Amino acid sequence: MLQFEPEFFEAETRDGFYIEPLVKNAWAAQLETLALFDKICEENNLTYSADWGTLLGAVRHGGFIPWDDDLDVCMPREDLMRFYEIIDNYPELECRNPYNDPNLGIHATRLNLSMEFTVDRDRLKDYHGFPFPAGIDIFSIDYVPRDKDAEEEQKDIMLKTNYVAHLLDLMSEHDENETEYYKKYKEYVKDIKEKTNVEFSKSEPDKHEIMILYDEVESAYSKEDADFVSELHCLLMGGSYYLPKDSYENIIRIPFENTTVCVPANYNEVLRVKYGNDYMTPRNVGGAHDYPFFKKEIISSWNTTDDESYNDVKKHIEKISSDYYRDFLNRSSKCYVDIEEDVLDRHPINRTQAALLETLYEVDRICKKHNINYYYVGETKEEIERIREFNSDSTDIHIAMFRDDYMNFQQFIQEDLDAWFDYRSIYTHPEHTDMRMYVITDAYGTQEGEYEARFHGCNDIVGIDIAPIDTVSNDDSVEELKSNIISKLVQSIPSMPTQPPYDIPTMALVSQWQDLLQMEINMQGNLQNALMKAADSVAMSDANDSYKRVRISSDIAENNYRLYDKSEFKRRNDW
């Protein structure tokens, strides 16, 4: 894993351009992807080179162009095809290419650390605090036929196959075949068949077959047929991007940020072809392609229709990812709960209990900051009421919150939880399948001895579970029905699969639950998590402040249906 100084992730101005912290996190995540890609290429004797803005940045800036936010590389076609064959052996990376993703279009192959947005703290550490999909684009270097007529015919077929793919998109949007789009589609497919002698699997090829054909036409010529190489999509757009065919046969390494990157030895010639003779003169034109690239995802995923809502969402994302990661890098081993060393030395479990009290201190800090009440429950309440301290063998703390506070706490904890801790809930972690939320100590990514120093010499990961308290209807029949539904949902969860695609009987069962509960259940993710969310929704569905009875809803999972008088939770007991 690449190592960065904490200062790397601070905002800065380079060449008069302001680079915000979240872009720095994006740079680091992309460099991590590049490092893994570089290792794969070295292990398998594959050639690659920095490309486009990455090549220019390496030569001119020794790293990223200040107003650039992505990483581009290129590979000779034969190496790229071998890369497609071996990438499945490296599950830490996800590769999108024309052969596995028909929607990629004529864009470069995409290699990512992850394809999903994530605020999982372990993954944020692996991705250097960047929560969005991040990776590198890989462009293919192909041979340009020496015969100019052959080149023009190749470009004509590529343009038409790309246009057919576009027509298929238009047809799916309009959901009509008997349109002008369909007539053009038939006309172009016929022309393509005549020029390539290709046989599709059906008379009307789908987008996947069309894009595979595009890639095959793009790579149709060999070294013996050519004097030049190019990235042929550039030629389609009218460019004059031709390089001698041996341009990528001699590769060297030059500095790039805190690492090095491969470049062609004749990089000056490559850059002159790409950017002109004055390529070493910076032009601060701002970022390209809707800079920063994650802006588009924020707008679409969070429906931010104006600058104010966009900035609010972005600020929240920065706090739970970029700010968190900087806090992690600058973490201190200071303990906040004062416990005498001789007490800790009496028994190893005392250090575990001390770590638990540090966790409770952190939960209490957030609750006080946001005026949230919590209550000791279960064995923890008994310990407080009976002996005012842990049982000799106790390694748990159980607390509960009324539903409104419980849901608010989950929002606040994302931004406020110290970097020495982690959290889990069904609403923040798709793999979590417990109605309770957990706040746990976190040793992932720390140096040897750091965790023990922070938690009084404890070697174990410890945590506090936080349960929701829900009001209970005055109508016993309503309460009994809700309890039965929650119980049956919870009982069905262990037998549910967790990875789509799901079989027909499973889908049918989930559909029955949807009909019964009259709520949408996500069938595209972890079904165990989705059903626990459904159970939690039922638990809070009859909220009413006038009700006198309450229950700790997560207890139902343990066949505990006890009801409480609300007055029992009027005051939090301080330990």
C-alpha positions in Angstrom: 0.0 0.0 0.0 1.3 3.5 -0.9 2.3 5.7 2.0 1.5 9.4 2.0 2.5 12.1 4.4 -0.5 13.6 6.2 0.3 17.0 4.6 -0.5 15.5 1.1 -4.2 15.5 1.9 -4.4 19.2 2.9 -5.8 21.7 0.5 -3.2 23.6 -1.5 -2.8 25.9 -4.5 -0.5 24.8 -7.4 0.2 27.0 -10.3 -2.5 29.4 -9.2 -5.2 26.6 -9.0 -6.9 25.6 -5.7 -7.0 21.9 -5.1 -9.5 20.9 -2.4 -8.8 18.0 0.1 -11.3 15.6 -1.5 -9.5 15.9 -4.8 -6.3 15.0 -3.0 -8.0 11.9 -1.6 -9.1 11.0 -5.2 -5.5 11.4 -6.4 -4.3 9.1 -3.7 -7.0 6.4 -4.4 -6.1 6.6 -8.1 -2.4 6.3 -7.4 -3.2 3.2 -5.2 -5.0 1.7 -8.2 -2.0 2.6 -10.5 0.4 0.9 -8.0 -1.7 -2.4 -8.1 -1.9 -2.2 -11.9 1.8 -1.5 -12.2 2.5 -4.6 -10.0 0.3 -6.8 -12.2 2.0 -5.5 -15.4 5.5 -6.3 -13.8 4.4 -9.7 -12.7 3.0 -10.6 -16.2 5.6 -8.8 -18.4 3.1 -6.3 -19.7 3.9 -2.9 -21.1 2.1 0.3 -20.3 2.7 4.0 -20.3 1.2 7.1 -18.7 -1.1 8.9 -21.2 -2.8 12.2 -21.9 -2.9 14.5 -18.9 -1.1 12.0 -16.7 1.9 11.9 -19.1 1.9 15.6 -19.4 1.6 16.0 -15.7 4.5 13.6 -15.1 6.8 15.5 -17.5 5.7 19.1 -16.7 4.7 18.9 -13.0 6.2 15.8 -11.6 2.7 14.6 -10.7 -0.9 15.5 -11.4 -1.7 18.6 -13.5 -3.2 20.8 -10.8 -6.6 21.1 -12.6 -6.7 17.4 -13.6 -8.4 14.8 -11.4 -7.9 11.5 -13.2 -5.2 9.0 -14.2 -4.8 7.8 -17.8 -2.5 5.1 -19.1 -2.2 3.3 -22.4 -1.2 -0.2 -23.4 -0.2 -1.8 -26.7 -3.2 -3.8 -28.0 -1.6 -7.2 -27.5 -0.7 -6.4 -23.9 -4.2 -5.1 -23.2 -5.8 -8.3 -24.5 -3.5 -10.4 -22.3 -4.5 -8.1 -19.4 -8.2 -8.9 -20.0 -7.3 -12.6 -19.6 -5.5 -12.3 -16.3 -7.3 -9.6 -14.4 -9.8 -12.0 -12.9 -6.9 -13.4 -10.9 -6.7 -10.1 -9.0 -10.1 -9.8 -7.2 -9.0 -6.6 -5.4 -9.5 -4.7 -8.7 -12.6 -4.5 -10.9 -12.2 -4.1 -14.7 -14.8 -2.8 -17.1 -14.1 -3.4 -20.7 -16.0 -3.9 -24.0 -16.2 -7.6 -23.4 -17.9 -7.5 -20.0 -19.7 -4.1 -20.1 -21.7 -3.2 -23.2 -22.4 0.3 -21.7 -18.8 1.3 -21.7 -19.0 2.6 -25.2 -15.9 3.7 -27.0 -14.4 5.0 -23.7 -11.2 3.5 -22.3 -11.1 0.4 -20.3 -11.8 1.3 -16.6 -9.9 -0.3 -13.8 -11.2 0.5 -10.3 -10.5 -0.3 -6.7 -14.2 -0.3 -6.2 -17.3 0.4 -8.3 -19.4 1.7 -5.4 -19.6 4.7 -3.1 -18.5 3.6 0.4 -18.0 5.2 3.8 -16.9 1.9 5.4 -13.9 3.1 7.5 -11.7 0.1 6.7 -12.2 0.7 3.0 -11.7 4.4 3.4 -8.3 3.6 4.9 -7.5 1.3 1.9 -8.7 4.0 -0.5 -6.9 6.9 1.3 -10.2 8.6 2.4 -11.9 8.7 -1.0 -15.5 7.3 -0.8 -16.4 7.3 -4.6 -15.3 4.8 -7.3 -11.8 5.7 -8.2 -9.3 4.1 -10.6 -7.5 4.6 -13.9 -8.5 4.7 -17.6 -6.6 2.4 -19.9 -6.5 3.3 -23.6 -5.5 0.9 -26.3 -2.6 1.6 -28.7 -3.5 0.1 -32.1 -1.8 -0.1 -35.5 -2.9 2.2 -38.2 -3.0 0.4 -41.6 -0.4 1.7 -44.1 -3.0 1.5 -46.8 -5.0 4.8 -46.6 -8.1 3.3 -48.2 -8.0 0.5 -45.6 -7.7 3.2 -42.9 -10.7 5.1 -44.1 -12.8 1.9 -44.4 -11.7 1.0 -40.8 -12.8 4.4 -39.5 -16.0 4.2 -41.4 -17.0 0.9 -39.9 -16.0 2.1 -36.4 -18.1 5.2 -36.8 -21.1 3.2 -38.0 -20.9 0.6 -35.2 -20.7 3.4 -32.6 -23.7 5.0 -34.2 -25.6 1.8 -34.1 -24.9 1.5 -30.4 -26.2 5.1 -30.0 -29.4 4.2 -31.9 -30.0 1.2 -29.7 -29.9 3.5 -26.7 -32.4 5.8 -28.4 -34.7 2.9 -29.2 -34.7 1.7 -25.6 -35.5 5.2 -24.3 -38.4 5.5 -26.7 -39.5 1.9 -26.4 -40.5 1.8 -30.0 -39.1 -0.2 -32.9 -41.1 1.3 -35.8 -39.4 4.6 -35.7 -36.8 6.5 -37.7 -34.2 5.2 -35.2 -35.1 1.6 -36.1 -34.9 2.2 -39.8 -31.5 3.7 -39.5 -30.4 0.9 -37.2 -31.4 -1.7 -39.8 -29.7 0.2 -42.6 -26.4 0.6 -40.7 -26.4 -3.0 -39.5 -26.8 -4.2 -43.0 -24.0 -2.0 -44.2 -21.7 -3.3 -41.4 -22.5 -6.9 -42.2 -21.6 -6.4 -45.9 -18.3 -4.7 -45.1 -17.1 -7.0 -42.3 -18.7 -10.3 -43.3 -19.5 -10.7 -39.6 -22.3 -13.1 -38.5 -24.1 -11.9 -35.3 -25.8 -14.3 -33.0 -29.2 -12.9 -34.2 -30.5 -10.9 -37.1 -30.7 -7.8 -34.9 -27.6 -7.6 -32.8 -27.7 -6.0 -29.4 -25.4 -3.4 -28.0 -22.9 -5.8 -26.5 -22.2 -7.5 -29.8 -21.9 -4.2 -31.6 -19.3 -2.8 -29.1 -17.3 -6.1 -29.3 -17.3 -5.7 -33.1 -16.1 -2.1 -32.7 -13.2 -3.3 -30.5 -12.3 -6.0 -33.0 -12.3 -3.6 -35.9 -10.2 -1.2 -34.0 -7.6 -3.9 -33.4 -7.8 -5.4 -36.9 -4.3 -4.5 -38.1 -0.8 -5.8 -37.1 2.6 -4.4 -36.9 3.5 -5.7 -40.3 0.6 -3.7 -41.8 1.6 -0.4 -40.3 4.1 2.4 -40.0 2.2 4.2 -37.2 0.2 3.6 -34.1 -2.6 5.7 -32.6 -5.6 5.7 -30.3 -8.1 5.3 -33.1 -10.9 7.1 -31.4 -8.8 10.2 -31.8 -8.7 9.7 -35.5 -12.5 9.3 -35.6 -12.8 12.8 -34.2 -10.7 14.3 -37.0 -7.4 14.4 -35.1 -4.0 13.8 -36.7 -2.6 11.6 -33.9 0.0 9.3 -35.5 3.1 8.0 -33.7 5.9 5.8 -35.1 5.0 2.2 -34.4 8.0 1.7 -32.1 7.0 4.6 -29.8 6.1 2.3 -26.9 8.9 -0.2 -27.3 11.3 1.6 -24.9 9.7 2.5 -21.6 11.4 4.4 -18.7 10.2 5.6 -15.3 10.0 9.2 -14.1 8.7 10.7 -10.8 5.0 11.2 -10.2 3.8 12.6 -6.9 5.2 10.2 -4.3 5.9 7.4 -6.7 7.1 6.8 -10.3 5.2 6.1 -13.5 6.1 4.5 -16.8 6.5 6.7 -19.8 7.8 6.2 -23.4 11.5 7.2 -23.7 10.5 9.5 -26.6 7.9 11.2 -24.4 8.8 14.6 -25.9 7.7 13.4 -29.4 4.5 11.9 -28.0 3.6 15.1 -26.1 4.2 17.2 -29.2 1.8 15.1 -31.2 -0.8 15.2 -28.4 -0.5 18.9 -27.3 1.7 20.8 -29.7 5.2 22.1 -29.5 4.5 24.4 -26.5 3.2 21.6 -24.3 5.6 22.6 -21.4 3.7 25.9 -21.0 0.9 25.5 -18.4 -2.5 26.8 -19.3 -4.6 27.1 -16.2 -7.9 26.3 -17.8 -9.5 24.6 -14.8 -10.6 21.0 -14.7 -12.1 19.2 -17.6 -15.0 16.8 -17.8 -17.2 18.4 -15.1 -14.3 18.8 -12.6 -14.2 17.4 -10.1 -15.4 14.1 -11.5 -17.3 13.1 -8.4 -19.6 16.2 -8.7 -21.8 14.4 -11.2 -22.3 11.4 -8.9 -23.3 13.7 -6.0 -25.8 15.5 -8.2 -27.4 12.3 -9.5 -27.2 10.1 -6.4 -28.4 12.8 -3.9 -30.6 14.7 -6.3 -28.9 18.0 -5.5 -30.8 20.4 -7.8 -29.1 23.6 -6.6 -25.7 24.8 -5.4 -26.8 25.0 -1.8 -28.0 21.4 -1.6 -25.0 20.2 -3.5 -22.6 22.0 -1.1 -24.5 20.6 1.9 -24.2 17.0 0.7 -20.6 17.5 -0.4 -19.7 19.0 3.0 -21.2 15.9 4.8 -19.4 13.5 2.5 -16.1 15.4 3.2 -16.6 15.1 6.9 -17.2 11.3 6.9 -14.5 10.5 4.4 -11.7 13.1 3.7 -11.8 14.7 7.2 -12.0 11.3 8.9 -9.0 10.0 7.0 -6.9 13.1 7.9 -7.9 12.6 11.6 -6.9 8.9 11.3 -3.4 9.9 9.9 -3.0 12.4 12.7 -4.4 10.2 15.5 -3.1 10.5 19.0 -2.8 7.6 21.6 -4.1 9.7 24.4 -6.5 7.9 26.8 -9.5 9.9 28.1 -10.7 7.6 31.0 -8.4 7.8 34.0 -7.6 4.4 35.4 -4.8 3.5 37.7 -2.2 1.2 36.3 -2.3 -1.1 39.4 -6.0 -1.6 38.8 -5.3 -2.6 35.1 -2.6 -5.0 36.2 -4.9 -7.0 38.6 -6.5 -9.0 35.8 -6.3 -9.0 32.0 -10.0 -8.5 31.7 -9.6 -5.1 33.4 -7.9 -3.8 30.3 -10.7 -5.0 28.2 -13.2 -3.2 30.5 -11.0 -0.1 30.3 -11.3 -0.1 26.5 -15.0 -0.5 26.8 -15.1 2.6 29.1 -13.1 4.5 26.5 -15.8 3.5 23.9 -18.5 4.6 26.3 -16.7 7.9 26.8 -16.8 8.5 23.0 -20.5 7.6 22.7 -21.2 9.9 25.7 -19.2 12.8 24.1 -21.3 12.6 20.9 -24.6 12.3 22.9 -23.8 15.4 25.0 -22.7 17.4 22.0 -26.1 16.7 20.3 -28.3 16.5 23.4 -29.1 12.8 22.9 -30.3 10.7 25.8 -29.2 7.1 26.2 -30.1 4.4 28.9 -28.3 1.4 30.2 -30.2 -1.8 29.6 -30.0 -5.5 30.2 -27.0 -6.8 32.2 -25.3 -3.4 32.1 -28.3 -1.8 33.9 -28.2 -4.6 36.5 -24.5 -4.1 37.1 -25.0 -0.3 37.6 -27.9 -0.8 40.0 -26.3 -3.6 42.0 -22.6 -3.0 42.2 -21.9 0.3 40.3 -19.2 -1.5 38.3 -18.6 -4.3 35.9 -19.1 -7.9 36.9 -15.8 -9.6 37.1 -16.2 -11.4 33.8 -18.2 -8.7 31.9 -17.0 -7.6 28.5 -20.1 -5.8 27.2 -22.0 -2.5 27.6 -25.6 -2.4 26.4 -27.4 0.9 26.0 -30.6 2.0 24.3 -32.1 5.2 22.8 -35.6 6.3 21.9 -36.2 5.9 18.2 -35.8 9.6 17.3 -32.5 9.9 19.2 -31.4 6.5 17.8 -31.9 7.6 14.2 -30.3 11.0 14.9 -27.3 9.4 16.6 -26.6 7.4 13.4 -26.4 10.6 11.4 -24.2 12.4 14.0 -21.8 9.5 14.5 -20.8 9.5 10.9 -19.4 13.0 11.2 -18.3 13.1 14.8 -17.0 9.6 15.7 -13.3 9.7 16.6 -10.9 8.0 14.2 -10.0 5.3 16.9 -13.5 3.9 16.5 -15.8 2.3 13.9 -19.6 1.8 13.8 -22.0 -0.6 12.2 -25.7 -0.3 11.5 -28.2 -1.7 9.0 -28.5 1.8 7.5 -24.8 2.5 7.0 -23.3 -1.0 6.2 -25.1 -3.3 3.7 -23.6 -6.4 5.3 -24.9 -5.6 8.8 -27.9 -7.8 9.9 -28.6 -6.7 13.5 -31.3 -4.2 14.4 -28.8 -2.8 17.0 -26.1 -0.4 16.1 -22.5 -1.1 17.3 -19.7 1.3 18.2 -16.4 -0.6 18.3 -12.7 0.1 18.8 -10.7 0.1 15.6 -7.2 -1.2 15.1 -7.3 -1.6 11.3 -4.4 0.2 9.7 -2.6 1.2 12.9 1.0 0.6 13.7 2.2 -2.0 16.1 1.6 -1.0 19.7 -0.6 2.0 18.9 -3.9 0.4 19.6 -2.7 -1.0 22.9 -1.4 2.4 23.9 -4.7 4.1 23.1 -6.8 1.5 25.0 -5.0 0.8 28.2 -3.0 -2.2 26.9 -6.1 -4.0 25.6 -5.4 -6.4 22.7 -9.0 -7.1 21.9 -11.6 -5.2 19.8 -14.5 -4.3 22.0 -17.8 -2.6 21.4 -21.0 -1.1 22.7 -24.4 -2.2 21.2 -27.1 0.5 21.0 -30.7 -0.7 20.7 -33.7 1.3 19.5 -36.6 1.9 21.9 -40.0 2.1 20.2 -43.5 3.0 21.4 -46.0 0.2 21.6 -49.7 0.6 20.7 -52.3 0.6 23.4 -54.2 -1.9 21.3 -52.7 -5.3 22.3 -53.9 -6.9 19.0 -51.9 -4.4 17.0 -48.8 -5.0 19.2 -49.1 -8.7 18.8 -49.4 -8.5 15.0 -46.3 -6.3 14.8 -44.3 -8.5 17.1 -45.2 -11.6 15.1 -44.2 -9.9 11.8 -40.9 -8.8 13.2 -40.2 -12.2 14.7 -41.0 -14.0 11.5 -38.9 -11.6 9.4 -35.9 -12.0 11.8 -36.3 -15.8 11.8 -36.2 -15.9 8.0 -33.0 -13.9 7.7 -30.4 -16.6 8.4 -31.6 -18.7 5.5 -31.6 -15.8 3.0 -28.8 -15.5 0.5 -26.7 -12.4 0.5 -25.4 -12.0 -3.1 -27.6 -11.4 -6.2 -28.7 -12.7 -8.6 -31.3 -14.5 -6.5 -33.3 -17.6 -7.6 -37.0 -17.4 -8.4 -38.2 -19.0 -5.1 -36.2 -16.4 -3.1 -37.5 -13.5 -5.2 -41.1 -14.8 -4.9 -40.7 -15.0 -1.1 -39.4 -11.4 -0.9 -42.2 -10.3 -3.2 -44.7 -11.8 -0.7 -43.1 -9.8 2.1 -43.4 -6.7 0.0 -47.1 -7.3 -0.6 -47.8 -8.0 3.0 -45.8 -5.1 4.4 -46.7 -2.7 1.5 -43.1 -1.5 1.4 -40.3 -1.8 -1.1 -37.5 -4.3 -0.2 -34.2 -4.0 -2.1 -33.6 -7.1 -4.1 -30.4 -5.9 -5.6 -28.2 -6.0 -2.5 -27.8 -8.2 0.6 -31.2 -9.7 1.3 -30.4 -10.3 4.9 -29.7 -6.7 5.5 -32.8 -5.7 3.4 -35.1 -7.9 5.5 -33.7 -6.6 8.8 -34.4 -3.0 7.5 -38.0 -4.2 6.8 -38.2 -5.5 10.4 -36.9 -2.3 11.8 -39.4 -0.3 9.7 -42.2 -2.4 11.2 -40.8 -1.8 14.7 -41.0 2.0 14.3 -44.2 2.1 12.2 -46.6 2.9 15.0 -44.6 5.7 16.7 -46.9 7.8 19.0 -45.7 9.9 21.9 -49.0 9.4 23.6 -48.4 5.7 24.1 -47.3 4.7 27.6 -45.6 1.4 26.7 -42.4 0.9 24.9 -40.1 -2.0 24.0 -36.5 -2.5 23.0 -37.3 -3.7 19.5 -34.1 -5.6 18.9 -34.9 -7.9 21.9 -37.5 -9.6 19.6 -34.6 -11.3 17.7 -33.8 -13.0 21.0 -37.4 -14.0 21.7 -37.7 -11.4 24.3 -41.1 -9.6 24.0 -40.9 -7.7 27.3 -42.8 -4.3 27.4 -41.7 -1.4 29.6 -43.5 1.6 31.0 -42.1 4.6 29.3 -41.4 6.2 32.7 -38.7 3.7 33.3 -36.5 5.5 30.7 -37.0 9.1 32.0 -33.4 9.7 33.1 -30.1 8.4 31.9 -28.0 6.8 34.7 -24.5 8.0 34.7 -21.8 5.4 35.5 
